Amino acid sequence: MDVRVGDVLTLKKPHPCGGRDFDVLRVGMDFRIVCKKCGREVMVPRSKIEKNIKKIIRAEDNE
């Protein structure tokens, strides 16, 4: 799966605050993502996040 820093991920399961959209800050064996609704940063293993991605909005599309 091709996810890059700056992309926005829409996940299947919402964050406890209710937000589903996350900005990608770091990509590797685990992802550092930040919730767009509450601003909380979360580290998630690659295997877990790849199963939960619903949609990827590319960084070029956000500008």
Beta strands, then each sheet from edge to edge (+ up, - down):
strand 1: 8-11
strand 2: 21-26
strand 3: 30-35
strand 4: 41-45
strand 5: 53-57
sheet 1: 4+ 3- 2+ 1- 5+
end
